[in-house]
Amino acid sequence: MRVAGIQPPPPPLRCAVARTEHAVTVTAPHAAPVHEGADIRPFPPRTTISALLYAQVQQADGADWRNVLLRTHSAPEPDDQVYDPADRPFFQSVITFPYADIRGTLDALGLPADASLSVLAVEFLPTAPPERDPLTAGLGSTRILRTSPLTAVPAACLPQRLL
């Protein structure tokens, strides 16, 4: 059944989060538009993906926990000279938050170095000209296609110097 003017919701955005000795890495796949059963995804994709990194902090009264935004990053623009069009069905953006940046932000905010972290990925529709920072200065001027659920950064046994 088709009803004019109604758009089905986009599929959920699922991001994968990895923690290494040096960084937190977020990987998220771009949407795959389909028309009459055929994949019409452009290569490189026209959507952009950004990530937000949060720390979970307990309220001063101890009654609840809050998410405090630490950093935002956008994935680098895809370079069609680097990627093979055969990879089109699997195209993903990778965003990295180095521990030096995370630690600096936690220190600046007076938060503990071992605070629990989580991430949220956001996929934006294309704009002309492309918005350089759609999550901060450009917030509200770029349409959001879909967002991921808040995803916990896995705990890891990290060297003491990183904590």
Disulfide bonds with the S-S distance in Angstrom:
none
